[in-house]
Amino acid sequence: MGMLSYFVHVSTTNNVLTPNYIVILFIVSVLGLVWALFTLFSYHRSSSNARFVGLIDLGFLGAFIAAVYYLRFITGADCTHIVPGSTWDVSFGIFGSAHITGFHISANKTCAMLKACFAFGIMNCIFFAFTAVLAWFHGDHSEKERSRHESRHRRSNSAHHHRHRSGSHHGSHRSSRSHSHSHSRVYV
């Protein structure tokens, strides 16, 4: 986010339009960050809507793929140049001396930052694909747990109802009020 906001800031400071490949990746990254924080802080509710979370994560996967596709030209760029520098003579005493040539590295900051943004975009594709699969499996697991809990709840209600009906046949002095009360559902 910092590198992309740097590019947006430089463009607005120079009163020029920000290039599409930066704007698209910036917008998708901001929305992805907000979505990731929202799902992180609402994880306790995510079991009920895990499939929806997985679907939105797949949407972000597609958006990041599109953003990385727009920035694909940077893969062939050479951002650093290594050139020979000055030479030194190093003496090792009785063992002799050595002639060492240094080197100088010059890096294009803008190019290197765009390559880093491209790499982070690919990483976000991988992360959103991973979380989409996890959310999908989490939703499947929670649905199985919910159906297991509901069947257990139905069995306990059925057993309670059966005991109450068999008890009402044997005891004739039960009130109709307690009989109607036994049919109300109680959720634990």
N, C-alpha and C positions, 0 to 999 in steps of 0.2 A: 504494500500500500504506500509506503514511504517513497519508493522509487517512482511509482506511477504518479503520485501526487506531485513529486518534483517536476516531472515532465509537464504536467498540467499547469503548474505554477509558472514554469519558464515560458510556456506558450502564452499564458494570459498576461504575464509581465511584458512580453515583447509585442503584445497586441496582435497575435497571429492565431489562427485556428489550430487547435490541437489535432494532430493527425488521427485518422480513424482507428488505426491499429492500437494507439495508446488509449483513446477514449473508450473503445469497446472493452479492452482488457480492464481498464480502470472501473467502469460501471459494473461489469460482471464481478470483479473482485470485491467491490464495496457491498453489492447485494449478497454475494456469497459469504462474506464476513458477518454481515448482519444475520443471515439465516443460520450460520454455524453457531453464533452466540445465542440466538433464540432457542435453537434445539438443545444446546448445551444446558441452558438454565431451565428449560422446561422438560428435561429428560424424564422426570417422574410421571408426566402425562403422555409420554411418547408411546407407551405400549398400546394405548387405545387407538392411536392414529399413525402407527409405525409405517404402514403401507403408503400413506400420504406423504410422510417424511421421505421415504425411499423414492417416491415418484418425483418429488421436488428436487432431491439430490440428483436424480437422473437428468432432470432439466438443467441443473447447473453443470453437470458433466457435459452436456451438449453445448451449453453456452461457452464453457471454457475451451472446448475443442474448436469452436468457431473463432474465439478470440486468439487462440494460438495459431490458427490457420492464417489469420490476417497478419500476424507477426512473423510468419515463416521465413520471410526474406532475410532475417537476421542470422539464420543458421550458417549461411555461407560467408558472413562477414568476418574479417580478421581484425580483432580489436586490439591486439598487442603486437608490438614490433620489438624484436630483440636484435640489437646491432652490436657489433664489437666496440668495446670501449678502449680505454687507455691500457697500456702495458706496464707491468712492474717486474723488476728483477729482485728475486728473493735469494739471499745467500744462506746456505746451510753449512757454512764453515768448511771443514775439511772434506765434507761430502759433495761439495760443489754448489752450484746455484741453479735457479730455475727462472725461466722467462714466462710469466703468467699474463695472459690477456684477459682483461675484465670484459664485462658486457653491460650494456645499458638497455633498460626496458622502458619503452614508452607505451602507454595505454591510452586509448581513446575512451574517456569516461562515459560519454553518451552511448557508444556502441556496447561497452561492457555492461552498462546498466540495462540496456534493452535485451541483451543476451540473458542476463539474470532474470528479468521479467518473463522472458520466454520459458526459461527453465522452471520458474515458480508456477507459471501457467500450466505446464505439463504436470508438475507435481500436484496441483489442484485437481487436474483431471483424474489422476490416480486416486487421490484422497476422496473425492466425491463419488467415484465409482465404488470404492471400498465401503464408504458409509451407506451408500444406497443398498448394497447387498446386505450389510449388517442390519439395516433398518427393516429390510424385507423379511429376513429370518427372524428378527425380534418380533415383528408383527405376527408371523406365523406361529411362533412359540406362545405369544400372549393369547392368540385366539384359541389354541389348544388348551391352555390353562383355563381360560374363561369357560369354554364348553365343558371341561372336566369339572369345574366348580359349579356350573349350572346343573349338570347332571347329578352331582352330589347333593345339591340343594333340593332338586326335585325329588330325589329318593328320600331325603329326610322329611320333606313335606308330605310325601305319600305315606311314609311309615307313621308319621304323626296323625295324619288324617285317618288311617286305618285303625290305629289304636283308639282314637276318639270315637269312631263309629262303633267299634266293637264294645267300647265302654258304655255307650249310650243305650245299647240294647239291653245290657245287664242292669243298668241303673235307671229306673224310670223317673226319678225325681230330679234330674238335671234341668236347669232352667234353659229356656230358649235363648236367653241372652248369652250364656256361655257357649251354647252351640253355634250361634252366629259369629261369635268372636273367634272361634277356632278356625273359621274359614278365611280369616284375614291373613294376608301375606306379611311375613316378617323378614326383612333383609338384614343380614348380619354384616 
